[in-house]
């Protein structure tokens, strides 16, 4: 790190020029990135997905997503039965308007369950080609327009899971606006931390990091598909991570200058100390994300690969461009310097001293808080968000409620598709209609292609999570022995596939993350105890975050009050994995920030308690500020209209705040103080393997001596 600082300072202008070129190239590339990203939700080898692929190959639609639903309501004094011919003609016109959409309606099925109990409304299922963007449901919009033209006196409305997700809105405020809002919040925090124009420097570093990462993502899309989720993560997580790293380095630079070092010496010391923590932190974030590549889900793999670039680029920019800036204009922009860094924060030093003095009480309180938050995770349900928790206003909700009031089963949102050879269609339909949990099953006219027929079954309840997928499992079991059946698809079958593919491989992913992190931290801190404690604290923090998500969203204790969204009934299957992958590394940032300084102070003083007090005093404000900046990023992300994005954003935001307060500011210093010199233990054989010098446990001082040391 010292050599790196020397190189950067010696070639300061060249380093800034190089990053300037990359910044401009990133600006040019950023507009093209979103058009190159993939909406790949494939699950190679999984039965539901493979059946869906065959369905799409035969029909060009359906198979892997819930259909849109068009609801037609006749005027007062009319009935669906009386207007059946005109309604059938209207849907025929809709088919002609969108030939790629398979329309399953009353006329094509002859099924009276497609009519509400009051004989005033009927509906049609629209099986569309696989979506490739968030640009709204253009096919459903076109069909709705065709129906309104053909049926001018009738009321026409669109509903379905996608429409209910956003209340009919097709987009939120957008990635750029969300990033700008998060950046404004970060600027407020930085202004409070630095109390000088230096607050603008971390934002500049974040801007370069984000655009450089987007440039790399654009290049990555030429080699492999990259999920659309990555653009949100690069902009918002990248903003928080880059600012966090800048905050750590700039704070240490100011501290060294306040102690009397000249500017270049201060930069060198800051890179040699804080820079080491930044590099270590970037590796821990990257480890959590790269572990996603072990999953047999291409979309999540691409999130892991693309997301890993965020900390890598942020570390590179923070350790090169930032020292170059500080080595030149740093002293000039550090004005008016209202806050000095010569001494540790008085408030955080007093807090650390209080924790050390009452370490047992602090540890007990911290564990108790986490235990209370962890309890709800015991009944966590994984699946898709239930319809009752989606949009509660607007035409999609009104249309869906109209169907429910008319006796249409809730499972209309998630029909089950059974792909079967045409010569076995009738026998399979008879067996399918008798499966428990199935209200009706149909063989629509025109649903035979290339010798295959796609049977449509409506389950009693929407099949969206682990507590409502019984009907899908029952259909799979019944069809397994039915001659001629190719397979079962539909949203429920895809849910089962994801559950098996993701959570079946989670133990392997967790093992890789835990082992890699343990080895990395043991090597960095020359302590097995600190590494084990750090991983254990992260797991407790994650469990508490999942418990909070369960209580807030699944049980609805906070979602309704804050977002106006009732209990979701489940957490969407991919969210726990994403929260784990990102939060494991991001929360480890703060552990690294604190422990790096504690280790440094212990090496200087030889006293664990003194190291804790000085370490927390120096990093407490920094960690709190960094957590607030990331929280603003995730709060901005929560403004998206999609419920799942809100759940992800609140999970990451709440997890960051919980980790920075209860875990890092309370539990971690208390446990380090309790463990005493055992914190620095590493077995000799492991030290030799990792090529570090072991620190044998020193004799613990007597309680009276420790109390005197703490008081001092």
C-alpha positions as CSV (number, residue, x, y, z in Angstrom):
1,X,0.0,0.0,0.0
2,X,2.9,2.4,0.7
3,X,4.4,1.7,-2.7
4,X,1.0,2.2,-4.3
5,X,0.6,5.6,-2.6
6,X,4.1,6.6,-3.7
7,X,3.4,5.6,-7.3
8,X,0.0,7.4,-7.4
9,X,1.5,10.6,-5.9
10,X,4.5,10.5,-8.3
11,X,2.2,10.1,-11.4
12,X,-0.7,12.1,-9.9
13,X,-1.7,13.9,-13.1
14,X,-1.5,10.8,-15.3
15,X,-3.7,8.9,-12.8
16,X,-6.4,11.6,-12.9
17,X,-6.2,11.8,-16.7
18,X,-6.7,8.1,-17.0
19,X,-9.7,8.1,-14.8
20,X,-11.0,11.1,-16.6
21,X,-11.0,9.2,-19.9
22,X,-12.7,6.3,-18.2
23,X,-15.3,8.6,-16.7
24,X,-16.2,10.1,-20.1
25,X,-16.3,6.6,-21.7
26,X,-18.6,5.5,-18.9
27,X,-20.9,8.5,-19.6
28,X,-21.2,7.4,-23.2
29,X,-21.7,3.8,-22.3
30,X,-24.3,4.3,-19.6
31,X,-27.1,5.1,-22.1
32,X,-26.5,1.8,-23.9
33,X,-26.2,-0.5,-20.9
34,X,-29.9,-0.8,-20.1
35,X,-30.7,-2.0,-23.7
36,X,-28.1,-4.7,-23.4
37,X,-29.3,-6.2,-20.1
38,X,-31.2,-9.4,-19.9
39,X,-34.5,-10.4,-18.4
40,X,-33.3,-14.0,-18.2
41,X,-35.1,-16.1,-15.6
42,X,-34.1,-19.4,-17.0
43,X,-33.7,-22.5,-14.9
44,X,-31.9,-25.1,-17.0
45,X,-32.7,-28.7,-16.1
46,X,-35.7,-27.9,-13.9
47,X,-39.0,-29.7,-14.9
48,X,-41.3,-26.7,-14.9
49,X,-38.9,-24.5,-16.8
50,X,-38.1,-27.2,-19.4
51,X,-41.8,-27.7,-20.0
52,X,-42.3,-24.0,-20.3
53,X,-39.6,-23.9,-23.0
54,X,-41.4,-26.5,-25.0
55,X,-44.7,-24.7,-24.5
56,X,-43.2,-21.4,-25.8
57,X,-41.5,-23.3,-28.7
58,X,-44.9,-24.7,-29.7
59,X,-47.2,-21.7,-29.0
60,X,-44.9,-18.7,-28.8
61,X,-46.3,-17.7,-25.4
62,X,-47.3,-18.8,-21.9
63,X,-45.4,-21.4,-19.9
64,X,-43.2,-19.4,-17.6
65,X,-45.3,-16.4,-16.5
66,X,-48.7,-15.5,-15.1
67,X,-51.1,-14.3,-17.8
68,X,-52.7,-10.9,-18.0
69,X,-56.5,-11.0,-17.5
70,X,-59.0,-8.9,-19.4
71,X,-62.4,-8.4,-17.7
72,X,-65.5,-7.4,-19.6
73,X,-68.5,-6.2,-17.8
74,X,-71.8,-5.6,-19.6
75,X,-74.1,-2.6,-18.9
76,X,-76.9,-2.8,-16.4
77,X,-79.8,-4.7,-17.8
78,X,-77.6,-6.9,-19.9
79,X,-76.1,-10.3,-19.2
80,X,-73.0,-12.1,-20.4
81,X,-75.2,-15.0,-21.6
82,X,-77.4,-12.6,-23.6
83,X,-74.4,-10.8,-25.1
84,X,-72.2,-13.9,-25.6
85,X,-72.0,-13.6,-29.4
86,X,-70.9,-9.9,-29.3
87,X,-68.4,-10.6,-26.6
88,X,-67.0,-13.5,-28.5
89,X,-66.7,-11.3,-31.6
90,X,-64.8,-8.7,-29.4
91,X,-62.3,-11.2,-28.3
92,X,-61.9,-12.5,-31.9
93,X,-61.0,-8.9,-32.8
94,X,-58.5,-8.8,-30.0
95,X,-56.9,-12.0,-31.3
96,X,-56.5,-10.5,-34.7
97,X,-55.0,-7.3,-33.1
98,X,-52.4,-9.4,-31.2
99,X,-51.9,-12.7,-33.0
100,X,-48.9,-13.6,-30.8
101,X,-51.1,-13.7,-27.7
102,X,-53.1,-16.8,-26.9
103,X,-56.6,-15.6,-25.7
104,X,-58.4,-18.2,-23.6
105,X,-62.0,-17.0,-23.0
106,X,-65.6,-18.2,-22.6
107,X,-66.1,-18.8,-26.3
108,X,-62.9,-20.9,-26.7
109,X,-63.6,-23.0,-23.6
110,X,-67.3,-23.1,-23.2
111,X,-66.6,-23.1,-19.5
112,X,-69.3,-21.3,-17.5
113,X,-66.8,-20.6,-14.7
114,X,-65.5,-17.8,-17.0
115,X,-68.7,-15.9,-16.0
116,X,-69.2,-14.3,-12.6
117,X,-72.1,-15.4,-10.5
118,X,-74.2,-12.3,-11.3
119,X,-73.8,-13.0,-15.1
120,X,-72.5,-9.4,-15.6
121,X,-68.8,-10.1,-16.1
122,X,-66.6,-12.5,-18.0
123,X,-62.8,-12.7,-18.4
124,X,-60.1,-14.0,-20.7
125,X,-56.6,-15.2,-19.9
126,X,-53.9,-13.6,-22.1
127,X,-50.9,-15.9,-22.5
128,X,-48.2,-13.5,-23.9
129,X,-44.6,-14.0,-25.2
130,X,-41.9,-13.8,-22.5
131,X,-41.4,-10.3,-21.3
132,X,-38.0,-8.7,-22.3
133,X,-38.3,-5.4,-20.5
134,X,-40.2,-3.3,-17.9
135,X,-41.7,-1.2,-20.7
136,X,-45.2,-2.1,-19.6
137,X,-47.7,-4.7,-21.0
138,X,-48.0,-3.5,-24.5
139,X,-49.9,-6.6,-25.7
140,X,-52.5,-6.3,-23.0
141,X,-52.9,-2.6,-23.7
142,X,-53.5,-3.3,-27.4
143,X,-56.0,-6.0,-26.6
144,X,-57.8,-3.8,-24.2
145,X,-58.0,-1.1,-26.9
146,X,-59.4,-3.6,-29.4
147,X,-62.0,-4.8,-27.0
148,X,-63.1,-1.2,-26.2
149,X,-63.5,-0.5,-29.9
150,X,-65.4,-3.7,-30.5
151,X,-67.6,-3.5,-27.3
152,X,-68.2,0.3,-26.9
153,X,-71.0,-0.1,-24.4
154,X,-69.1,-2.5,-22.1
155,X,-66.6,-1.8,-19.4
156,X,-63.1,-3.3,-20.1
157,X,-60.3,-3.6,-17.5
158,X,-57.0,-5.4,-17.3
159,X,-55.8,-7.2,-14.2
160,X,-53.3,-10.0,-13.4
161,X,-50.3,-10.3,-11.2
162,X,-48.1,-7.9,-13.2
163,X,-50.8,-5.3,-13.3
164,X,-51.5,-5.7,-9.6
165,X,-47.7,-5.4,-8.8
166,X,-47.7,-1.7,-10.0
167,X,-51.3,-0.7,-9.9
168,X,-51.1,-0.3,-13.6
169,X,-48.0,1.9,-13.6
170,X,-45.2,0.7,-15.9
171,X,-42.3,2.4,-14.2
172,X,-41.0,4.1,-11.1
173,X,-38.9,7.2,-10.8
174,X,-36.1,5.6,-12.8
175,X,-32.5,4.6,-11.8
176,X,-31.0,8.1,-12.5
177,X,-33.5,9.9,-10.3
178,X,-33.2,7.4,-7.6
179,X,-29.4,7.8,-7.7
180,X,-29.6,11.6,-7.6
181,X,-32.0,11.4,-4.6
182,X,-29.6,9.0,-2.8
183,X,-26.7,11.3,-3.7
184,X,-28.4,14.3,-2.2
185,X,-28.9,12.4,1.0
186,X,-25.3,11.3,1.0
187,X,-24.1,14.9,0.5
188,X,-26.0,16.0,3.6
189,X,-24.3,13.3,5.7
190,X,-20.9,14.1,4.2
191,X,-21.3,17.8,4.9
192,X,-22.0,17.0,8.6
193,X,-19.0,14.7,8.8
194,X,-16.4,16.9,7.1
195,X,-17.9,20.4,7.6
196,X,-16.0,21.6,4.6
197,X,-16.1,21.4,0.8
198,X,-14.2,18.1,1.1
199,X,-17.7,16.6,1.3
200,X,-17.9,16.9,-2.5
201,X,-14.8,14.6,-3.1
202,X,-16.5,11.3,-2.1
203,X,-19.4,12.1,-4.4
204,X,-16.9,12.7,-7.3
205,X,-15.2,9.3,-6.5
206,X,-18.7,7.6,-6.5
207,X,-19.6,9.1,-9.8
208,X,-16.4,7.8,-11.4
209,X,-16.8,4.4,-9.8
210,X,-20.4,4.1,-11.0
211,X,-19.7,5.1,-14.6
212,X,-16.5,2.9,-14.7
213,X,-18.5,-0.1,-13.5
214,X,-21.2,0.5,-16.1
215,X,-18.5,0.6,-18.7
216,X,-17.3,-2.8,-17.6
217,X,-20.9,-4.1,-17.5
218,X,-21.3,-3.0,-21.1
219,X,-18.2,-5.0,-22.0
220,X,-19.4,-7.9,-20.0
221,X,-22.7,-8.0,-22.0
222,X,-20.7,-8.9,-25.1
223,X,-19.5,-12.0,-23.4
224,X,-22.5,-13.2,-21.5
225,X,-26.0,-12.2,-20.5
226,X,-26.3,-9.8,-17.5
227,X,-29.5,-9.4,-15.5
228,X,-31.3,-6.1,-15.5
229,X,-31.1,-6.1,-11.7
230,X,-27.4,-5.2,-12.0
231,X,-28.1,-1.6,-13.2
232,X,-30.0,-0.8,-10.0
233,X,-27.3,-2.4,-7.8
234,X,-24.4,-0.6,-9.7
235,X,-26.0,2.8,-9.3
236,X,-27.3,2.6,-5.7
237,X,-25.0,0.0,-4.0
238,X,-22.1,1.4,-6.0
239,X,-22.9,4.9,-4.7
240,X,-22.9,3.8,-1.1
241,X,-19.8,1.6,-1.3
242,X,-17.7,4.1,-3.1
243,X,-18.6,6.9,-0.7
244,X,-18.0,4.6,2.3
245,X,-14.5,3.8,1.1
246,X,-13.8,7.5,0.4
247,X,-15.1,8.4,3.8
248,X,-12.6,6.0,5.5
249,X,-9.6,7.2,3.5
250,X,-10.3,10.9,3.7
251,X,-11.0,10.7,7.4
252,X,-7.6,9.0,8.0
253,X,-5.9,11.6,5.8
254,X,-7.4,14.5,7.8
255,X,-6.3,12.7,11.0
256,X,-2.7,12.5,9.9
257,X,-2.6,16.1,8.7
258,X,-4.1,17.2,12.0
259,X,-1.2,15.4,13.8
260,X,1.3,17.5,11.8
261,X,2.2,15.4,8.8
262,X,2.7,17.1,5.5
263,X,0.2,16.5,2.7
264,X,2.0,13.7,0.8
265,X,3.0,11.9,4.0
266,X,-0.6,12.1,5.2
267,X,-1.8,10.6,2.0
268,X,0.8,7.8,2.2
269,X,-0.1,6.9,5.8
270,X,-3.8,7.0,5.0
271,X,-3.4,4.6,2.0
272,X,-1.1,2.3,4.1
273,X,-3.7,2.1,6.9
274,X,-7.2,2.9,5.8
275,X,-6.3,1.7,2.3
276,X,-5.6,-1.8,3.6
277,X,-9.0,-1.8,5.3
278,X,-10.6,-0.7,2.0
279,X,-9.0,-3.5,0.0
280,X,-10.0,-6.0,2.7
281,X,-13.6,-4.7,2.7
282,X,-13.8,-4.9,-1.1
283,X,-12.7,-8.5,-1.0
284,X,-15.4,-9.4,1.6
285,X,-18.1,-7.7,-0.4
286,X,-16.9,-9.5,-3.5
287,X,-16.9,-12.9,-1.8
288,X,-20.5,-12.6,-0.8
289,X,-21.5,-11.8,-4.4
290,X,-19.3,-14.2,-6.3
291,X,-20.8,-17.0,-4.3
292,X,-23.9,-16.6,-6.4
293,X,-22.1,-18.2,-9.3
294,X,-22.5,-21.7,-7.6
295,X,-26.3,-21.5,-8.2
296,X,-27.7,-23.2,-11.3
297,X,-29.7,-20.0,-12.1
298,X,-28.1,-18.0,-14.9
299,X,-29.8,-14.7,-14.0
300,X,-28.6,-14.8,-10.4
301,X,-25.1,-15.9,-11.6
302,X,-24.9,-12.8,-13.7
303,X,-26.0,-10.7,-10.7
304,X,-23.1,-12.2,-8.8
305,X,-20.6,-11.5,-11.5
306,X,-21.9,-8.0,-12.3
307,X,-22.3,-7.1,-8.7
308,X,-18.8,-8.2,-7.9
309,X,-17.5,-5.5,-10.2
310,X,-19.0,-2.9,-7.8
311,X,-16.6,-3.3,-4.9
312,X,-13.6,-4.1,-7.2
313,X,-14.0,-0.8,-9.2
314,X,-14.8,1.2,-6.0
315,X,-11.6,-0.1,-4.4
316,X,-9.5,0.7,-7.5
317,X,-10.9,4.3,-7.7
318,X,-10.6,4.9,-4.0
319,X,-7.0,3.7,-3.8
320,X,-5.8,5.5,-6.9
321,X,-7.9,8.5,-8.0
322,X,-8.7,9.6,-4.4
323,X,-5.1,9.7,-3.2
324,X,-4.2,11.6,-6.4
325,X,-6.9,14.2,-5.7
326,X,-5.9,14.5,-2.0
327,X,-2.2,14.8,-2.9
328,X,-3.1,17.9,-5.1
329,X,-6.2,19.8,-4.3
330,X,-7.0,18.1,-1.0
331,X,-5.8,20.9,1.3
332,X,-7.5,23.6,-0.7
333,X,-11.0,21.9,-0.7
334,X,-10.7,21.0,3.0
335,X,-12.1,24.4,3.9
336,X,-13.3,25.9,6.2
337,X,-12.3,22.9,8.4
338,X,-14.8,23.5,11.2
339,X,-14.3,19.9,12.5
340,X,-10.8,18.7,13.4
341,X,-9.5,15.1,13.4
342,X,-6.6,15.4,15.8
343,X,-8.5,13.6,18.5
344,X,-11.0,10.8,18.5
345,X,-14.7,11.6,18.7
346,X,-15.5,12.5,22.3
347,X,-19.0,11.1,22.1
348,X,-17.9,7.8,20.6
349,X,-15.0,7.5,22.9
350,X,-17.3,8.0,25.9
351,X,-19.6,5.4,24.5
352,X,-16.8,2.9,23.9
353,X,-15.6,3.5,27.5
354,X,-19.1,2.9,28.8
355,X,-19.4,-0.4,26.8
356,X,-16.0,-1.7,28.0
357,X,-16.8,-0.8,31.6
358,X,-20.2,-2.6,31.4
359,X,-19.3,-5.2,28.8
360,X,-21.5,-8.0,30.2
361,X,-24.6,-5.8,30.3
362,X,-23.9,-4.5,26.8
363,X,-23.4,-8.0,25.4
364,X,-26.6,-9.2,27.1
365,X,-28.7,-6.3,25.7
366,X,-27.3,-6.7,22.2
367,X,-28.0,-10.5,22.2
368,X,-31.5,-9.9,23.6
369,X,-32.4,-7.4,20.8
370,X,-31.1,-9.7,18.1
371,X,-33.0,-12.7,19.7
372,X,-36.3,-10.7,19.6
373,X,-35.8,-9.8,16.0
374,X,-34.8,-13.3,15.0
375,X,-38.0,-15.0,16.4
376,X,-40.2,-14.1,13.4
377,X,-37.9,-15.8,10.9
378,X,-39.0,-19.1,12.3
379,X,-42.2,-18.8,10.3
380,X,-40.7,-17.2,7.2
381,X,-42.6,-18.2,4.0
382,X,-40.8,-18.2,0.6
383,X,-42.7,-17.6,-2.6
384,X,-44.3,-14.7,-4.6
385,X,-46.1,-11.9,-3.1
386,X,-49.8,-12.7,-2.6
387,X,-52.4,-10.6,-4.5
388,X,-53.8,-9.2,-1.3
389,X,-50.5,-7.4,-0.7
390,X,-50.2,-5.9,-4.2
391,X,-51.9,-2.7,-5.4
392,X,-55.0,-1.9,-3.3
393,X,-56.3,0.8,-5.6
394,X,-56.7,1.4,-9.3
395,X,-58.4,-0.4,-12.2
396,X,-56.4,-3.7,-11.8
397,X,-57.4,-4.1,-8.2
398,X,-61.0,-3.2,-8.9
399,X,-61.2,-5.7,-11.8
400,X,-59.6,-8.5,-9.7
401,X,-62.0,-7.8,-6.8
402,X,-64.9,-7.9,-9.2
403,X,-63.9,-11.4,-10.2
404,X,-63.5,-12.6,-6.6
405,X,-66.9,-11.1,-5.7
406,X,-68.4,-13.0,-8.6
407,X,-67.2,-16.3,-7.4
408,X,-64.1,-16.7,-9.7
409,X,-61.4,-18.5,-7.8
410,X,-58.3,-16.6,-6.8
411,X,-56.2,-19.1,-8.7
412,X,-57.3,-17.3,-11.9
413,X,-54.1,-15.2,-11.4
414,X,-51.9,-18.3,-11.7
415,X,-53.4,-20.9,-14.0
416,X,-51.6,-24.2,-14.3
417,X,-50.6,-25.4,-17.8
418,X,-50.3,-29.0,-18.7
419,X,-48.5,-29.8,-22.0
420,X,-49.7,-33.1,-23.4
421,X,-49.7,-35.0,-26.7
422,X,-52.9,-34.3,-28.7
423,X,-54.0,-38.0,-28.8
424,X,-54.0,-38.1,-24.9
425,X,-55.6,-34.7,-24.4
426,X,-59.1,-35.8,-23.5
427,X,-58.1,-38.5,-21.0
428,X,-55.6,-36.1,-19.4
429,X,-58.2,-33.3,-19.2
430,X,-60.6,-35.7,-17.3
431,X,-57.8,-36.7,-14.9
432,X,-56.7,-33.0,-14.4
433,X,-60.2,-31.8,-13.6
434,X,-60.4,-34.3,-10.7
435,X,-57.1,-33.3,-9.0
436,X,-57.7,-31.8,-5.5
437,X,-57.4,-28.1,-5.4
438,X,-58.4,-27.6,-9.1
439,X,-61.7,-25.8,-9.7
440,X,-61.9,-26.2,-13.5
441,X,-59.8,-27.5,-16.4
442,X,-60.2,-26.7,-20.1
443,X,-59.0,-27.6,-23.5
444,X,-59.5,-24.3,-25.4
445,X,-60.1,-24.4,-29.1
446,X,-57.1,-23.5,-31.1
447,X,-54.7,-24.7,-28.4
448,X,-53.2,-27.6,-30.4
449,X,-49.9,-27.0,-32.2
450,X,-47.4,-29.5,-33.6
451,X,-49.2,-32.4,-32.1
452,X,-49.2,-30.8,-28.6
453,X,-52.0,-29.4,-26.5
454,X,-51.7,-26.9,-23.7
455,X,-54.5,-27.7,-21.1
456,X,-55.4,-24.8,-18.7
457,X,-56.4,-25.5,-15.1
458,X,-57.6,-22.9,-12.6
459,X,-56.5,-23.7,-9.0
460,X,-58.7,-22.7,-6.1
461,X,-56.1,-20.3,-4.7
462,X,-53.3,-18.3,-6.3
463,X,-50.2,-20.5,-6.3
464,X,-47.6,-18.0,-5.1
465,X,-45.7,-19.4,-2.1
466,X,-44.8,-22.4,-0.1
467,X,-48.1,-22.5,1.7
468,X,-50.3,-22.3,-1.5
469,X,-48.4,-24.6,-3.9
470,X,-50.1,-27.7,-2.9
471,X,-52.3,-27.7,-6.0
472,X,-49.3,-27.5,-8.3
473,X,-47.6,-30.4,-6.4
474,X,-50.8,-32.4,-6.7
475,X,-51.1,-31.8,-10.4
476,X,-47.4,-32.8,-10.9
477,X,-48.0,-36.0,-9.0
478,X,-51.2,-36.8,-10.9
479,X,-49.6,-36.1,-14.3
480,X,-46.5,-38.1,-13.6
481,X,-48.3,-41.3,-14.3
482,X,-50.6,-40.0,-17.0
483,X,-49.7,-41.2,-20.5
484,X,-48.8,-38.6,-23.1
485,X,-48.0,-35.8,-20.6
486,X,-44.9,-33.7,-21.4
487,X,-44.9,-31.7,-18.2
488,X,-46.5,-29.1,-16.0
489,X,-45.7,-25.4,-16.3
490,X,-47.1,-22.0,-15.2
491,X,-46.0,-19.6,-12.4
492,X,-46.5,-22.2,-9.6
493,X,-44.3,-24.8,-11.3
494,X,-41.6,-22.2,-11.9
495,X,-41.9,-21.3,-8.2
496,X,-41.2,-24.9,-7.2
497,X,-38.2,-25.0,-9.6
498,X,-36.7,-21.8,-8.2
499,X,-37.1,-23.1,-4.6
500,X,-35.3,-26.3,-5.5
501,X,-32.6,-24.7,-7.6
502,X,-31.8,-21.8,-5.2
503,X,-32.4,-23.2,-1.7
504,X,-31.2,-26.7,-2.6
505,X,-27.8,-25.1,-3.4
506,X,-27.8,-22.6,-0.6
507,X,-25.7,-24.7,1.9
508,X,-22.9,-24.9,-0.7
509,X,-23.1,-21.2,-1.3
510,X,-23.0,-20.4,2.4
511,X,-20.1,-22.8,3.0
512,X,-18.0,-21.1,0.3
513,X,-18.8,-17.6,1.6
514,X,-18.1,-18.5,5.2
515,X,-14.8,-20.4,4.6
516,X,-13.4,-17.7,2.2
517,X,-14.3,-14.9,4.6
518,X,-12.8,-16.8,7.6
519,X,-9.5,-17.3,5.8
520,X,-9.4,-13.7,4.6
521,X,-10.2,-12.2,7.9
522,X,-7.9,-14.5,9.8
523,X,-5.0,-13.6,7.5
524,X,-5.8,-9.8,7.7
525,X,-6.2,-9.6,11.5
526,X,-3.8,-12.3,12.4
527,X,-6.5,-13.8,14.6
528,X,-8.8,-16.8,14.2
529,X,-11.0,-15.6,17.1
530,X,-11.7,-12.3,15.5
531,X,-12.5,-13.9,12.2
532,X,-14.9,-16.5,13.7
533,X,-16.6,-13.7,15.8
534,X,-17.0,-11.5,12.7
535,X,-18.7,-14.3,10.7
536,X,-20.9,-15.2,13.7
537,X,-22.0,-11.6,14.2
538,X,-22.8,-11.3,10.5
539,X,-25.0,-14.4,10.6
540,X,-26.8,-13.1,13.7
541,X,-27.3,-9.8,12.0
542,X,-28.6,-11.5,8.8
543,X,-31.0,-13.7,10.8
544,X,-32.3,-10.6,12.6
545,X,-32.8,-8.8,9.3
546,X,-34.8,-11.7,7.9
547,X,-36.9,-11.8,11.0
548,X,-37.5,-8.1,10.6
549,X,-38.5,-8.6,7.0
550,X,-40.9,-11.4,8.0
551,X,-42.5,-9.2,10.7
552,X,-42.6,-6.1,8.5
553,X,-43.7,-7.5,5.1
554,X,-44.9,-11.1,5.5
555,X,-46.9,-10.4,8.6
556,X,-47.7,-6.8,7.5
557,X,-46.9,-5.1,10.8
558,X,-45.1,-2.2,9.1
559,X,-45.8,-2.5,5.4
560,X,-49.3,-1.2,5.6
561,X,-48.4,1.7,7.8
562,X,-45.4,2.8,5.8
563,X,-46.3,1.8,2.2
564,X,-50.0,1.1,2.4
565,X,-49.4,-2.5,1.4
566,X,-51.0,-5.3,3.5
567,X,-49.2,-8.4,4.6
568,X,-47.5,-10.1,1.6
569,X,-47.9,-13.6,3.1
570,X,-44.5,-14.6,1.9
571,X,-41.1,-13.2,0.8
572,X,-40.4,-13.7,-2.9
573,X,-38.1,-16.6,-3.4
574,X,-35.1,-14.8,-4.8
575,X,-35.1,-12.0,-2.2
576,X,-33.6,-13.8,0.8
577,X,-30.7,-14.9,-1.4
578,X,-30.1,-11.4,-2.8
579,X,-30.3,-9.9,0.7
580,X,-27.8,-12.5,2.0
581,X,-25.3,-12.0,-0.9
582,X,-25.2,-8.2,-0.6
583,X,-25.8,-7.7,3.1
584,X,-23.1,-10.2,4.1
585,X,-20.4,-8.2,2.4
586,X,-21.8,-4.7,3.0
587,X,-22.2,-5.3,6.8
588,X,-18.8,-6.9,7.0
589,X,-17.5,-3.5,5.7
590,X,-18.2,-2.0,9.1
591,X,-16.6,-4.9,11.0
592,X,-13.5,-4.5,8.9
593,X,-13.4,-0.7,9.5
594,X,-13.7,-1.2,13.2
595,X,-11.4,-4.2,13.6
596,X,-8.7,-2.8,11.4
597,X,-8.4,0.2,13.7
598,X,-8.7,-1.9,16.8
599,X,-5.9,-4.2,15.6
600,X,-3.8,-1.2,14.8
601,X,-4.3,0.3,18.3
602,X,-3.7,-3.1,20.0
603,X,-0.4,-3.4,18.1
604,X,0.6,0.0,19.3
605,X,-0.5,-0.2,23.0
606,X,-0.8,-4.0,23.8
607,X,-4.1,-3.3,25.6
608,X,-7.3,-4.8,24.3
609,X,-9.6,-2.4,26.2
610,X,-7.6,0.6,25.1
611,X,-7.7,-0.6,21.5
612,X,-11.5,-1.0,21.7
613,X,-12.0,2.5,23.1
614,X,-9.6,4.2,20.7
615,X,-10.8,2.1,17.7
616,X,-14.5,2.8,18.3
617,X,-13.7,6.4,19.1
618,X,-12.0,6.8,15.7
619,X,-14.5,4.8,13.6
620,X,-17.8,5.2,15.4
621,X,-18.8,8.4,13.5
622,X,-17.4,7.0,10.3
623,X,-19.4,3.7,10.5
624,X,-22.6,5.5,11.4
625,X,-22.2,8.0,8.6
626,X,-21.4,5.2,6.1
627,X,-24.5,3.3,7.2
628,X,-26.7,6.4,6.8
629,X,-25.4,6.9,3.3
630,X,-26.2,3.3,2.2
631,X,-29.5,3.6,4.0
632,X,-30.4,6.7,1.8
633,X,-29.5,4.7,-1.3
634,X,-31.8,1.9,-0.3
635,X,-34.6,4.3,0.8
636,X,-34.4,5.8,-2.7
637,X,-34.7,2.3,-4.2
638,X,-37.8,1.7,-2.1
639,X,-39.6,4.4,-4.2
640,X,-40.0,1.9,-7.1
641,X,-43.6,0.9,-7.6
642,X,-42.8,-2.9,-7.6
643,X,-43.5,-4.5,-4.3
644,X,-40.5,-6.9,-4.5
645,X,-38.1,-4.1,-5.1
646,X,-39.5,-2.3,-2.0
647,X,-39.0,-5.5,0.0
648,X,-35.4,-5.8,-1.2
649,X,-34.7,-2.1,-0.5
650,X,-36.2,-2.2,3.0
651,X,-34.4,-5.4,3.8
652,X,-31.0,-4.0,2.8
653,X,-31.6,-0.6,4.4
654,X,-32.9,-2.0,7.7
655,X,-30.1,-4.6,7.8
656,X,-27.4,-1.9,7.3
657,X,-28.8,0.2,10.1
658,X,-29.3,-2.7,12.5
659,X,-25.8,-3.9,11.8
660,X,-24.2,-0.5,12.3
661,X,-26.0,0.1,15.6
662,X,-26.8,-3.0,17.6
663,X,-24.1,-5.3,16.2
664,X,-21.1,-3.1,15.5
665,X,-21.6,-0.3,18.0
666,X,-22.9,-2.4,20.9
667,X,-22.2,-6.1,20.6
668,X,-18.9,-6.2,18.8
669,X,-16.9,-3.9,21.2
670,X,-18.5,-5.6,24.2
671,X,-17.4,-9.1,23.0
672,X,-13.9,-7.9,22.1
673,X,-13.5,-6.5,25.6
674,X,-14.9,-9.7,27.2
675,X,-12.5,-11.9,25.2
676,X,-9.5,-9.8,26.2
677,X,-6.2,-11.0,24.8
678,X,-7.8,-14.2,23.4
679,X,-9.0,-11.9,20.6
680,X,-5.5,-12.2,19.0
681,X,-5.1,-15.9,19.1
682,X,-4.3,-17.9,16.0
683,X,-3.0,-21.5,16.0
684,X,0.6,-21.9,15.0
685,X,-0.1,-24.3,12.2
686,X,-2.7,-21.9,10.7
687,X,-0.4,-19.0,11.1
688,X,2.3,-20.9,9.1
689,X,-0.2,-21.8,6.4
690,X,-1.4,-18.2,6.1
691,X,2.2,-16.8,6.4
692,X,1.5,-14.6,9.4
693,X,3.1,-14.2,12.8
694,X,1.0,-15.8,15.6
695,X,0.1,-13.9,18.7
696,X,-0.1,-16.2,21.7
697,X,-2.8,-15.2,24.3
698,X,-1.3,-12.9,26.9
699,X,-2.1,-13.3,30.5
700,X,-5.4,-11.5,31.3
701,X,-5.0,-8.8,33.9
702,X,-6.9,-9.1,37.2
703,X,-10.4,-7.5,37.2
704,X,-9.2,-4.6,39.4
705,X,-6.4,-3.9,37.0
706,X,-8.8,-4.0,34.0
707,X,-11.2,-1.6,35.8
708,X,-8.4,0.8,36.5
709,X,-7.2,0.6,32.9
710,X,-10.8,1.2,31.6
711,X,-11.3,4.2,33.9
712,X,-8.0,5.7,32.7
